[in-house]
Structure formats: C-alpha cells, structure tokens
Amino acid sequence: MNADIAMYTESIGHFPSMSRKSPAIKSSGLTKAEDTVIARLKRGDEGAFDELVNQHHSALVRMAMGYVADREVAEEVVQDTWMAVIEGLNRFEGRSSLRTWICGILIHKAKDRGVREKRHTTFSAFESYEDDNEEAVDPSRFQQSGELAGHWAFPPQPWDDRTPEKLLVSQQAVNAMQRAIEALPSTLKEVLILRDVEGVDAKDVCEMLKITETNLYVRLHRARERVRAAVETAIG
C-alpha cells in the first residue's frame, strides 16, 4: 500500500494545498472525522491523503473489478479516482459523506472504462422489458399444482441468517459464490458489492448509482437469489 501512495503522490509531483477561497463545506452529510480530514487535505497535508488511501484503496479496487477486465485495470481506475478526488476537492460541498463522494467518482470512472472495454452492461439493457419480466426466483421453488399451487415448495432461508461467514463452509462454496458474483450483470453486481460486501448504507448506494430505493432492492434481491442458487447447487 505504501508503494501505491507513493505512486499517487509522485504522479502529481506534490500534494497541492487548496485555495483559501474554496467553498465552505456543508457538514450535513459529514462526520466530525471527515470534516477534520477534509480540512487537513485543503491545507495540503499529505499525511491526510495517505490515510485516506489506506482506508479506502482496497474497497475501491474491489468495486472497480466489478466493471473492468482485471486487477491491473482496476488499479488504474482507482489511481484515476484518487487524482479526481484531489482535483475536485474544492468542489466537494459535503452534501454526502466523503466515502460516498469518492465511491461515486470511482463508479463513474469504472463504468466509463468498462464501456470502452465493451464489458459493461448498460443501464438501458438492464431496464429492458425482457429483464423487467424476468423471474427473480426459480419457478421450480414453488408448488406447481394442488391447493398449495404458487406456494413455496423449497422456501429460501432469510439472507441475514445465512451470511457469507456462516454459509461458506467449504472452499467449494467459496469458489461457487465468487463465480456467481463475477457472473452477475454489472447492475446487479454493483449493488451486491456495495451493500453486502462493503456495507454501504442503502441511501448512499442509491445516491452513488442514481437509482431509487425500490430499484435498489429489486436489483439486490435478484443478485442475492442468483448467488444463493449457485451456492446451494455447489454444496447441495
């Protein structure tokens, strides 16, 4: 990680101090710690930047890999993100958390890179008629006839009771989950990574992805069901 920080710092020559005329930060979306970090960044404190990179770098790389071909490309996207953070700090008004703002920049740049690599599934494709009418759950899980037709034949266990830590009892299951997540369309993968892997609040995810809360939960449900089904098959 120290090498990464050095690379970012070296790439700009030095960490610039911000103009004293930079706009005042609105603290409604910021914690006291974030206010302090931003104040240090605006003073040109390289240590504050180092701390920010140490805190968020790994998560940003994981998020970027949801959109691009490999880790090397993801690292490039993250470096571009840090450069954009430095350049855009004066325009950050604090309406969202610092983490949300950084992740939003990362997602924008990763999507743009993914499109250039022709690997990104567009939002319009996700919202197509066919996808909107896709079964979120395998129909074979329901009773097909009789008085209980339409009721669960094999009801799923609550996701919260089957967290990855409890569910992944073997390397086979770990591999199955990783493959299932990798195979998800990017619109499903991004919400699963943000909510279930990184633990980002639902409100912040909606802000990052510019989607409604309803759309978020539809995508998250579909993503979880696909991953669950893949793991159940692997360990069944």
Backbone as JSON, one array per atom type, in Angstrom:
{
  "sequence": "MNADIAMYTESIGHFPSMSRKSPAIKSSGLTKAEDTVIARLKRGDEGAFDELVNQHHSALVRMAMGYVADREVAEEVVQDTWMAVIEGLNRFEGRSSLRTWICGILIHKAKDRGVREKRHTTFSAFESYEDDNEEAVDPSRFQQSGELAGHWAFPPQPWDDRTPEKLLVSQQAVNAMQRAIEALPSTLKEVLILRDVEGVDAKDVCEMLKITETNLYVRLHRARERVRAAVETAIG",
  "N": [[0.82, -1.21, 0.0], [1.98, 1.27, 0.73], [3.61, 1.72, -1.45], [1.71, 2.23, -3.41], [0.6, 4.63, -2.46], [2.82, 6.28, -2.63], [3.13, 6.26, -5.37], [0.81, 7.63, -6.24], [1.25, 10.14, -5.07], [3.68, 10.85, -6.23], [2.88, 11.0, -8.87], [1.6, 13.42, -9.11], [3.51, 15.17, -8.44], [3.57, 16.82, -6.1], [1.52, 17.11, -3.19], [-1.1, 19.23, -3.61], [-1.8, 22.31, -1.92], [-5.0, 23.63, -1.06], [-6.99, 26.29, -2.44], [-7.51, 29.22, -0.47], [-9.89, 30.34, -0.88], [-11.7, 28.4, -1.33], [-14.94, 26.8, -1.42], [-17.09, 26.8, 1.44], [-17.59, 23.87, 3.39], [-20.54, 22.05, 3.58], [-21.78, 20.63, 6.37], [-23.77, 18.71, 6.71], [-23.79, 16.14, 5.66], [-21.54, 15.0, 6.62], [-19.24, 13.41, 8.87], [-17.68, 14.27, 12.02], [-15.05, 13.43, 11.95], [-14.61, 13.27, 9.2], [-14.88, 15.95, 8.47], [-12.58, 16.92, 9.68], [-10.56, 15.54, 8.28], [-10.95, 16.56, 5.68], [-10.41, 19.25, 6.08], [-7.68, 19.07, 6.67], [-6.76, 18.05, 4.23], [-7.29, 20.19, 2.55], [-5.44, 21.94, 3.49], [-3.23, 20.96, 2.35], [-2.07, 18.72, 3.44], [-0.19, 15.98, 3.2], [-0.16, 13.66, 4.7], [-2.81, 13.29, 5.43], [-3.92, 12.58, 3.02], [-2.57, 10.18, 2.56], [-3.65, 8.65, 4.65], [-6.3, 8.53, 3.81], [-6.12, 7.07, 1.44], [-5.11, 4.64, 2.44], [-7.31, 3.84, 3.93], [-9.42, 3.47, 2.09], [-8.54, 2.33, -0.3], [-8.38, -0.53, -0.94], [-11.08, -1.33, -0.93], [-12.05, 0.24, -3.03], [-10.68, -0.85, -5.2], [-11.82, -3.43, -5.26], [-14.45, -2.72, -5.9], [-14.06, -1.54, -8.42], [-13.25, -3.73, -9.91], [-15.61, -4.93, -10.47], [-16.42, -3.88, -12.83], [-14.42, -3.83, -14.76], [-11.8, -5.51, -16.69], [-9.62, -6.81, -15.34], [-7.44, -6.96, -12.42], [-5.25, -5.24, -12.75], [-6.21, -3.26, -14.5], [-8.24, -2.32, -12.87], [-6.74, -1.18, -10.8], [-5.64, 0.97, -12.19], [-7.95, 2.45, -12.69], [-8.62, 3.14, -10.07], [-6.43, 4.71, -9.38], [-6.87, 6.86, -11.13], [-9.2, 7.73, -9.97], [-8.32, 8.68, -7.44], [-6.78, 10.81, -8.3], [-8.79, 12.41, -9.37], [-10.2, 12.96, -7.05], [-8.4, 14.58, -5.64], [-8.21, 16.74, -7.44], [-10.84, 17.59, -7.47], [-11.57, 18.37, -4.93], [-12.03, 20.98, -4.01], [-14.54, 21.45, -5.03], [-16.2, 19.85, -3.64], [-18.98, 19.73, -1.64], [-19.96, 18.56, 0.61], [-22.49, 17.44, 0.84], [-23.03, 14.79, 0.8], [-21.54, 11.87, 2.37], [-17.95, 11.73, 2.71], [-16.91, 9.3, 1.87], [-19.0, 8.33, 0.25], [-18.93, 10.2, -1.81], [-16.35, 9.76, -2.91], [-16.61, 7.08, -3.73], [-18.62, 7.4, -5.6], [-17.28, 8.82, -7.62], [-15.41, 6.84, -8.34], [-17.12, 4.79, -9.32], [-18.24, 6.06, -11.56], [-15.94, 6.44, -13.18], [-15.07, 3.8, -13.44], [-17.22, 2.59, -14.77], [-17.11, 4.01, -17.17], [-14.62, 3.14, -18.13], [-15.16, 0.44, -18.33], [-17.12, 0.43, -20.34], [-15.6, 1.23, -22.5], [-14.08, -1.0, -22.76], [-15.94, -2.71, -23.63], [-17.31, -4.31, -21.87], [-19.23, -3.64, -20.13], [-22.56, -3.87, -19.0], [-25.21, -2.03, -20.07], [-27.29, 0.42, -18.46], [-29.74, 0.82, -19.74], [-30.12, -1.62, -20.98], [-30.46, -3.29, -18.82], [-32.88, -2.33, -17.89], [-34.67, -3.22, -19.75], [-37.69, -4.53, -21.31], [-37.73, -7.3, -21.3], [-36.0, -7.97, -19.21], [-37.26, -6.8, -17.04], [-39.4, -8.47, -16.74], [-38.32, -10.8, -16.01], [-38.04, -13.82, -14.14], [-37.46, -13.47, -10.77], [-36.95, -15.46, -8.98], [-36.31, -18.92, -9.15], [-38.83, -20.77, -10.77], [-39.23, -23.44, -10.09], [-39.06, -23.6, -7.38], [-41.55, -23.29, -6.33], [-44.8, -24.69, -5.5], [-46.45, -26.52, -8.0], [-49.01, -27.38, -8.53], [-52.32, -28.28, -7.22], [-53.8, -27.53, -3.97], [-51.9, -25.95, -2.8], [-50.68, -24.61, -4.83], [-48.45, -22.34, -6.22], [-47.4, -21.64, -3.79], [-44.45, -21.75, -1.64], [-42.32, -24.43, -2.41], [-39.77, -25.11, -1.78], [-38.74, -23.18, 0.4], [-36.67, -20.26, 0.66], [-33.99, -19.64, 2.97], [-33.8, -16.93, 5.31], [-31.76, -14.26, 4.21], [-30.18, -12.82, 5.99], [-29.76, -14.64, 7.99], [-28.13, -16.37, 6.85], [-25.44, -15.57, 6.38], [-22.45, -14.78, 4.5], [-20.25, -15.66, 6.07], [-21.33, -17.72, 7.63], [-22.41, -19.35, 5.71], [-20.41, -20.17, 3.93], [-18.99, -22.91, 4.12], [-17.11, -24.45, 3.03], [-14.34, -24.68, 0.72], [-15.26, -25.14, -1.79], [-17.8, -23.95, -1.76], [-17.05, -21.3, -1.36], [-15.69, -20.78, -3.78], [-17.82, -21.14, -5.53], [-19.53, -19.04, -4.82], [-17.92, -16.82, -5.45], [-17.64, -17.17, -8.22], [-20.31, -16.91, -8.96], [-20.91, -14.27, -8.24], [-19.14, -12.92, -9.9], [-20.27, -13.55, -12.36], [-22.59, -12.11, -12.42], [-24.69, -9.61, -13.95], [-23.45, -6.28, -14.38], [-25.07, -4.33, -13.23], [-26.4, -5.69, -11.23], [-24.29, -6.75, -9.83], [-22.94, -4.51, -8.8], [-24.65, -3.43, -6.82], [-24.76, -5.56, -5.02], [-22.1, -5.81, -4.19], [-21.65, -3.26, -3.07], [-23.61, -3.12, -1.0], [-23.62, -5.66, 0.43], [-20.99, -6.55, 0.57], [-19.27, -4.31, 0.96], [-20.8, -2.92, 2.76], [-22.15, -0.48, 2.49], [-24.47, 2.1, 3.21], [-27.96, 1.93, 2.3], [-29.17, 4.3, 1.39], [-26.92, 5.77, 0.59], [-25.93, 4.13, -1.44], [-27.98, 4.35, -3.35], [-27.65, 7.05, -3.98], [-25.06, 7.05, -5.06], [-25.4, 5.43, -7.35], [-27.46, 6.62, -8.63], [-30.17, 5.75, -8.5], [-33.52, 4.67, -7.59], [-34.79, 3.82, -4.3], [-36.51, 1.65, -4.41], [-35.74, 0.46, -6.83], [-33.15, -0.25, -6.14], [-33.59, -2.3, -4.19], [-34.92, -4.22, -5.71], [-32.91, -4.96, -7.53], [-30.97, -5.85, -5.7], [-32.29, -8.02, -4.51], [-32.53, -9.77, -6.69], [-29.84, -10.22, -7.27], [-28.91, -11.44, -4.89], [-30.5, -13.77, -4.88], [-29.6, -15.11, -7.15], [-26.93, -15.61, -6.51], [-27.29, -17.09, -4.18], [-28.63, -19.36, -5.21], [-26.62, -20.46, -6.83], [-24.7, -21.15, -4.92], [-26.12, -22.97, -3.33], [-26.49, -24.99, -5.19], [-23.86, -25.79, -5.51], [-23.12, -26.8, -2.99], [-25.07, -28.54, -2.41]],
  "CA": [[0.0, 0.0, 0.0], [2.85, 2.44, 0.74], [4.05, 1.95, -2.82], [0.59, 2.84, -4.11], [0.51, 6.01, -2.01], [3.95, 6.99, -3.21], [2.87, 6.42, -6.8], [-0.16, 8.69, -6.41], [1.88, 11.4, -4.72], [4.69, 11.14, -7.25], [2.25, 11.29, -10.16], [1.22, 14.82, -9.15], [4.66, 15.95, -8.04], [3.4, 17.07, -4.67], [0.09, 17.22, -2.88], [-1.33, 20.67, -3.63], [-2.69, 22.92, -0.93], [-6.17, 24.15, -1.74], [-7.18, 27.73, -2.35], [-8.19, 29.68, 0.73], [-11.21, 30.78, -1.29], [-12.53, 27.24, -1.61], [-16.24, 26.94, -0.79], [-17.28, 26.19, 2.75], [-18.2, 22.56, 3.33], [-21.77, 21.89, 4.32], [-21.46, 19.47, 7.18], [-24.93, 17.86, 6.96], [-23.53, 14.77, 5.27], [-20.19, 14.63, 7.04], [-18.94, 13.17, 10.27], [-16.66, 15.16, 12.53], [-13.76, 12.93, 11.46], [-14.48, 13.65, 7.78], [-14.61, 17.39, 8.47], [-11.18, 17.1, 10.04], [-9.74, 15.06, 7.17], [-11.06, 17.49, 4.56], [-9.66, 20.46, 6.45], [-6.26, 18.76, 6.51], [-6.49, 17.94, 2.8], [-7.3, 21.54, 1.98], [-4.18, 22.59, 3.89], [-2.13, 20.32, 1.64], [-1.47, 17.72, 4.33], [-0.03, 14.71, 2.5], [-0.49, 12.58, 5.61], [-4.25, 13.06, 5.36], [-4.17, 11.84, 1.79], [-2.08, 8.83, 2.8], [-4.64, 7.97, 5.48], [-7.5, 8.3, 3.0], [-5.81, 5.96, 0.53], [-5.03, 3.42, 3.25], [-8.64, 3.48, 4.41], [-10.4, 3.16, 1.05], [-7.96, 1.8, -1.54], [-8.74, -1.93, -1.22], [-12.5, -1.38, -1.27], [-12.22, 0.83, -4.35], [-10.21, -1.83, -6.18], [-12.86, -4.46, -5.37], [-15.58, -2.16, -6.63], [-13.67, -1.33, -9.82], [-13.17, -5.02, -10.59], [-16.95, -5.29, -10.92], [-16.7, -3.24, -14.12], [-13.32, -3.91, -15.72], [-11.36, -6.86, -17.04], [-8.71, -7.46, -14.4], [-6.99, -6.12, -11.3], [-4.36, -4.19, -13.22], [-7.06, -2.18, -14.99], [-8.92, -1.77, -11.71], [-5.79, -0.3, -10.11], [-5.56, 2.2, -12.98], [-9.18, 3.2, -12.44], [-8.54, 3.69, -8.73], [-5.48, 5.82, -9.43], [-7.59, 7.98, -11.76], [-10.16, 8.22, -8.98], [-7.62, 9.5, -6.45], [-6.42, 12.07, -8.95], [-10.02, 13.21, -9.46], [-10.51, 13.41, -5.69], [-7.52, 15.72, -5.35], [-8.56, 17.86, -8.31], [-12.21, 18.04, -7.26], [-11.85, 18.6, -3.53], [-12.6, 22.31, -3.82], [-15.95, 21.45, -5.44], [-16.96, 18.96, -2.76], [-19.75, 20.58, -0.74], [-20.31, 17.85, 1.83], [-23.91, 17.04, 0.92], [-22.97, 13.36, 1.1], [-20.32, 11.56, 3.11], [-16.74, 11.72, 1.9], [-16.81, 7.97, 1.27], [-19.97, 8.26, -0.84], [-18.43, 11.03, -2.9], [-15.22, 9.06, -3.53], [-17.15, 5.9, -4.42], [-19.34, 7.86, -6.79], [-16.26, 9.1, -8.65], [-14.88, 5.55, -8.76], [-18.12, 4.1, -10.14], [-18.32, 6.76, -12.85], [-14.75, 6.15, -13.97], [-15.02, 2.37, -13.75], [-18.21, 2.34, -15.81], [-16.58, 4.56, -18.42], [-13.56, 2.25, -18.6], [-15.81, -0.81, -18.73], [-17.77, 0.63, -21.65], [-14.55, 1.24, -23.52], [-13.64, -2.38, -22.93], [-17.11, -3.45, -24.11], [-17.67, -5.33, -20.9], [-20.24, -3.11, -19.22], [-23.95, -4.0, -19.38], [-25.75, -0.7, -19.88], [-28.5, 0.56, -17.64], [-30.92, 0.64, -20.58], [-30.31, -3.05, -21.21], [-31.0, -3.85, -17.59], [-34.26, -1.9, -17.73], [-35.47, -3.66, -20.89], [-38.92, -5.24, -20.99], [-37.44, -8.7, -21.02], [-35.39, -8.1, -17.9], [-38.25, -6.44, -16.03], [-40.33, -9.56, -16.57], [-37.56, -11.99, -15.67], [-38.35, -14.39, -12.84], [-36.4, -13.21, -9.8], [-36.72, -16.71, -8.28], [-36.55, -20.11, -9.97], [-40.2, -21.23, -10.58], [-39.27, -24.78, -9.52], [-39.13, -23.5, -5.93], [-42.94, -23.17, -5.93], [-45.72, -25.78, -5.8], [-46.97, -26.33, -9.35], [-50.42, -27.78, -8.65], [-52.98, -28.58, -5.96], [-54.25, -26.41, -3.15], [-50.76, -25.11, -2.45], [-50.06, -24.09, -6.05], [-47.94, -20.99, -6.07], [-46.71, -21.5, -2.51], [-43.1, -22.27, -1.64], [-42.03, -25.85, -2.25], [-38.48, -25.09, -1.1], [-38.57, -21.77, 0.78], [-35.3, -19.85, 0.98], [-33.72, -19.17, 4.32], [-33.51, -15.49, 5.33], [-30.36, -13.96, 3.86], [-29.44, -12.36, 7.17], [-29.41, -15.8, 8.81], [-27.17, -17.2, 6.11], [-24.4, -14.66, 5.95], [-21.33, -15.49, 3.88], [-19.4, -16.32, 7.06], [-21.99, -18.95, 8.07], [-22.75, -20.18, 4.56], [-19.25, -20.68, 3.22], [-18.42, -23.94, 4.97], [-16.09, -25.2, 2.29], [-13.72, -23.94, -0.36], [-16.16, -25.3, -2.94], [-18.83, -22.93, -1.65], [-16.38, -20.01, -1.59], [-15.47, -20.64, -5.21], [-19.12, -21.01, -6.19], [-20.02, -17.68, -4.6], [-17.1, -15.9, -6.23], [-18.02, -17.3, -9.63], [-21.67, -16.39, -9.14], [-20.84, -12.81, -8.19], [-18.45, -12.48, -11.12], [-21.15, -13.76, -13.5], [-23.74, -11.21, -12.37], [-24.62, -8.37, -14.72], [-22.83, -5.25, -13.55], [-26.09, -3.61, -12.47], [-26.67, -6.47, -10.03], [-23.04, -6.93, -9.09], [-22.55, -3.31, -8.08], [-25.43, -3.26, -5.6], [-24.38, -6.61, -4.09], [-20.79, -5.46, -3.62], [-21.77, -2.08, -2.23], [-24.42, -3.36, 0.2], [-23.31, -6.86, 1.21], [-19.54, -6.71, 0.75], [-18.68, -3.1, 1.54], [-21.65, -2.43, 3.84], [-22.57, 0.91, 2.28], [-25.88, 2.32, 3.5], [-28.83, 1.91, 1.13], [-29.33, 5.67, 0.89], [-25.69, 6.15, -0.1], [-25.86, 3.36, -2.69], [-28.9, 4.99, -4.28], [-27.04, 8.3, -4.41], [-23.93, 6.72, -5.92], [-25.82, 4.83, -8.61], [-28.55, 7.42, -9.18], [-31.34, 4.9, -8.64], [-34.46, 4.78, -6.49], [-34.66, 2.78, -3.29], [-37.21, 0.47, -4.92], [-34.88, -0.18, -7.83], [-32.04, -0.86, -5.41], [-33.97, -3.54, -3.54], [-35.19, -5.19, -6.76], [-31.62, -5.46, -8.01], [-30.31, -6.59, -4.63], [-32.99, -9.29, -4.37], [-32.15, -10.63, -7.81], [-28.43, -10.6, -7.11], [-28.81, -12.4, -3.79], [-31.11, -15.04, -5.25], [-28.73, -15.8, -8.11], [-25.76, -16.09, -5.78], [-27.76, -18.15, -3.3], [-28.91, -20.55, -6.0], [-25.35, -21.03, -7.25], [-24.05, -21.77, -3.76], [-26.92, -24.13, -2.96], [-26.17, -26.04, -6.15], [-22.48, -26.25, -5.29], [-22.96, -27.51, -1.73], [-26.26, -29.37, -2.19]],
  "C": [[0.85, 1.26, 0.0], [3.34, 2.77, -0.64], [2.96, 2.63, -3.62], [0.49, 4.32, -3.75], [1.62, 6.84, -2.64], [3.72, 7.25, -4.69], [1.9, 7.56, -7.04], [0.47, 10.05, -6.15], [2.88, 11.81, -5.78], [4.05, 11.59, -8.55], [1.81, 12.74, -10.27], [2.35, 15.74, -8.72], [4.66, 16.27, -6.56], [1.9, 17.17, -4.43], [-0.23, 18.7, -2.75], [-2.16, 21.14, -2.44], [-3.82, 23.58, -1.68], [-6.28, 25.66, -1.54], [-7.9, 28.11, -1.07], [-9.6, 30.16, 0.41], [-12.12, 29.61, -1.64], [-13.82, 27.33, -0.84], [-16.3, 26.24, 0.56], [-18.0, 24.87, 2.6], [-19.47, 22.55, 4.16], [-21.69, 20.57, 5.07], [-22.6, 18.5, 7.37], [-24.67, 16.4, 6.63], [-22.21, 14.23, 5.78], [-20.12, 14.34, 8.53], [-17.88, 14.17, 10.71], [-15.28, 14.75, 12.02], [-13.54, 13.33, 10.0], [-14.22, 15.14, 7.65], [-13.13, 17.65, 8.73], [-10.27, 16.69, 8.9], [-9.76, 16.06, 6.02], [-10.32, 18.78, 4.85], [-8.17, 20.23, 6.27], [-5.88, 18.67, 5.03], [-6.41, 19.32, 2.16], [-6.06, 22.34, 2.38], [-2.98, 21.98, 3.17], [-1.4, 19.29, 2.46], [-1.39, 16.37, 3.62], [-0.37, 13.52, 3.4], [-1.97, 12.26, 5.59], [-4.6, 12.27, 4.12], [-3.71, 10.39, 1.94], [-3.1, 8.03, 3.61], [-5.89, 7.62, 4.69], [-7.28, 7.13, 2.06], [-5.76, 4.64, 1.3], [-6.41, 2.92, 3.64], [-9.53, 2.93, 3.3], [-9.85, 2.42, -0.17], [-8.46, 0.39, -1.87], [-10.2, -2.05, -1.62], [-12.75, -0.82, -2.66], [-11.76, -0.13, -5.44], [-11.26, -2.93, -6.37], [-14.06, -3.96, -6.15], [-15.26, -2.01, -8.12], [-13.65, -2.64, -10.59], [-14.55, -5.55, -10.98], [-17.27, -4.77, -12.31], [-15.63, -3.5, -15.18], [-12.73, -5.32, -15.77], [-10.51, -7.54, -15.97], [-8.23, -6.46, -13.36], [-6.09, -4.99, -11.77], [-5.15, -2.99, -13.73], [-7.78, -1.51, -13.83], [-8.01, -0.82, -10.94], [-5.64, 1.02, -10.85], [-6.78, 3.08, -12.75], [-9.13, 3.86, -11.07], [-7.55, 4.85, -8.68], [-6.13, 7.05, -10.04], [-8.59, 8.59, -10.77], [-9.48, 9.1, -7.95], [-7.19, 10.84, -7.04], [-7.63, 12.99, -9.03], [-10.44, 13.74, -8.1], [-9.68, 14.65, -5.35], [-7.95, 16.95, -6.15], [-9.94, 18.43, -7.99], [-12.54, 18.4, -5.83], [-12.48, 19.96, -3.27], [-14.08, 22.37, -4.17], [-16.81, 20.57, -4.56], [-17.65, 19.8, -1.69], [-20.25, 19.85, 0.5], [-21.76, 17.46, 1.96], [-24.04, 15.54, 1.18], [-21.7, 13.11, 1.9], [-19.13, 11.57, 2.16], [-16.59, 10.38, 1.18], [-17.76, 7.84, 0.09], [-19.49, 9.04, -2.05], [-17.29, 10.33, -3.65], [-15.72, 7.85, -4.32], [-17.92, 6.28, -5.67], [-18.4, 8.19, -7.94], [-15.72, 7.8, -9.22], [-15.85, 4.84, -9.69], [-18.22, 4.74, -11.52], [-17.13, 6.41, -13.74], [-14.66, 4.68, -14.36], [-16.03, 2.01, -14.83], [-17.7, 2.83, -17.16], [-15.5, 3.66, -18.99], [-14.15, 0.93, -19.07], [-16.49, -0.71, -20.08], [-16.73, 0.59, -22.75], [-14.03, -0.17, -23.78], [-14.77, -3.3, -23.41], [-17.49, -4.58, -23.17], [-18.81, -4.9, -19.99], [-21.64, -3.32, -19.78], [-24.64, -2.68, -19.07], [-27.01, -0.72, -19.04], [-29.74, 0.32, -18.48], [-31.18, -0.83, -20.86], [-30.91, -3.72, -19.99], [-32.48, -3.54, -17.45], [-35.15, -2.34, -18.89], [-36.69, -4.42, -20.43], [-38.64, -6.67, -20.59], [-36.88, -8.87, -19.62], [-36.38, -7.78, -16.79], [-39.21, -7.58, -15.76], [-39.63, -10.88, -16.26], [-37.97, -12.5, -14.3], [-37.18, -14.13, -11.9], [-36.02, -14.48, -9.06], [-37.08, -17.86, -9.21], [-37.96, -20.63, -9.72], [-40.29, -22.62, -9.95], [-39.32, -24.76, -8.0], [-40.57, -23.47, -5.42], [-43.72, -24.43, -6.26], [-46.39, -25.5, -7.15], [-48.45, -26.65, -9.49], [-51.0, -28.04, -7.27], [-53.33, -27.33, -5.19], [-53.13, -25.43, -2.8], [-50.03, -24.55, -3.66], [-49.67, -22.63, -5.86], [-47.24, -20.73, -4.76], [-45.31, -22.13, -2.59], [-43.08, -23.8, -1.52], [-40.72, -25.99, -1.48], [-38.18, -23.64, -0.71], [-37.12, -21.44, 1.08], [-35.17, -19.45, 2.43], [-33.45, -17.67, 4.26], [-32.03, -15.24, 5.07], [-29.55, -13.58, 5.1], [-29.01, -13.52, 8.06], [-28.4, -16.7, 8.11], [-26.11, -16.28, 5.51], [-23.26, -15.45, 5.32], [-20.47, -16.25, 4.88], [-19.99, -17.66, 7.5], [-22.18, -19.91, 6.9], [-21.54, -20.86, 3.94], [-18.49, -21.69, 4.09], [-17.34, -24.73, 4.26], [-15.52, -24.32, 1.2], [-14.56, -24.02, -1.61], [-17.23, -24.21, -2.93], [-18.24, -21.54, -1.89], [-16.2, -19.77, -3.08], [-16.78, -20.43, -5.95], [-19.66, -19.6, -6.02], [-19.22, -16.67, -5.42], [-17.45, -15.95, -7.71], [-19.39, -16.7, -9.89], [-21.68, -14.87, -9.13], [-20.2, -12.27, -9.46], [-19.37, -12.57, -12.33], [-22.35, -12.83, -13.51], [-23.57, -10.06, -13.36], [-24.13, -7.25, -13.82], [-23.85, -4.49, -12.72], [-26.5, -4.35, -11.22], [-25.42, -6.59, -9.16], [-22.72, -5.7, -8.24], [-23.35, -3.13, -6.79], [-25.06, -4.32, -4.57], [-23.06, -6.29, -3.42], [-20.91, -4.29, -2.66], [-22.5, -2.39, -0.93], [-23.89, -4.5, 1.05], [-21.83, -7.08, 1.44], [-18.95, -5.5, 1.47], [-19.53, -2.51, 2.66], [-22.06, -0.98, 3.73], [-24.06, 1.03, 2.55], [-26.71, 2.39, 2.22], [-28.99, 3.3, 0.52], [-28.11, 6.11, 0.09], [-25.54, 5.41, -1.42], [-26.76, 3.99, -3.74], [-28.31, 6.29, -4.84], [-25.88, 8.04, -5.37], [-24.38, 6.29, -7.31], [-26.95, 5.59, -9.3], [-29.78, 6.56, -9.48], [-32.26, 5.11, -7.46], [-34.24, 3.65, -5.49], [-35.35, 1.5, -3.74], [-36.36, -0.28, -5.92], [-33.7, -0.88, -7.18], [-32.44, -2.22, -4.86], [-34.37, -4.62, -4.56], [-33.89, -5.81, -7.25], [-30.93, -6.32, -6.95], [-30.96, -7.95, -4.43], [-32.57, -10.26, -5.47], [-30.72, -11.12, -7.66], [-28.28, -11.65, -6.03], [-29.37, -13.76, -4.17], [-30.23, -15.82, -6.23], [-27.51, -16.38, -7.41], [-26.16, -17.25, -4.86], [-27.97, -19.46, -4.06], [-27.63, -21.25, -6.43], [-24.65, -21.74, -6.11], [-24.8, -23.01, -3.33], [-26.64, -25.3, -3.89], [-24.81, -26.64, -5.87], [-22.35, -27.1, -4.04], [-24.13, -28.45, -1.44], [-25.96, -30.86, -2.25]]
}
